[in-house]
Amino acid sequence: MKKKQKDSWFKSRIGEIKRNGIVVNLFALVPLIWSIALTLLILWGLNVAFSDPNWYLDNANSFVTKDFTLRNFVEAIQKFKQQVSDDQLGMRWVGYWEMTWNTVWYSVGCTVMRMLSTVCFAYAVARFEFPGRKFLYAFVILQMMLPIYGQTTANYSLLSKLGLVDNPGFLIGQGAGHGMYFLITAGAIR
C-alpha cells in the first residue's frame, strides 16, 4: 500500500514538473540552493566558534571539530570593551556586561513605557467625550504623515543636554502614546 502511495506521489510530482516547465523548476532550485549554502555557513561558523582558536588553521580539510570548548566566548566577553564619552567622567571604557544591562533595561523599559502610555492615551480618547478629543486624534494621524528623517539627531541632542543619555531617565521620553499602535488600540477600545 505504501509503495503504491509513493509511486502515485512521484507520478504526480513528475506531472507537476512537466506542467510548470523547466524554467519555473530551475527558479525554484535557486532558493533551495541558497538556503542550503547559508545553513552550511552558519554550521561552519558555530563549529569554528566552539572549537580551539587554532583548530581551523591546522585542520583545513576537516569540517567538524572533535574538541568543543567555550573558551572563545569567555575570552571575547572578557576582552570586549568600548570607549564611550560620559558627561561626568569624560571618556570611559564600557564592558560586555554593562552593554548587555543597558540593552535589557532599554528594550524592556521602552516597551513598557510605550505600551502603558499608548493604552492610557487611547483609552482616554476612545472612551471619554472632552473638548479637543477629535483634535488629538487628528494630530496623531497628522504626525504619522510627517517624515521623521531629521528627528533622531534633534532628539539625541535634546536628551544629551538634559543628561538623559545612558541612564534610565531616558525612558521618560519614550512615553509618547501615539502612532499606529494608538490607532489600533483606540479602535479596539472603541
Beta strands, then each sheet from edge to edge (+ up, - down):
strand 1: 81-86
strand 2: 90-95
sheet 1: 1+ 2-
end
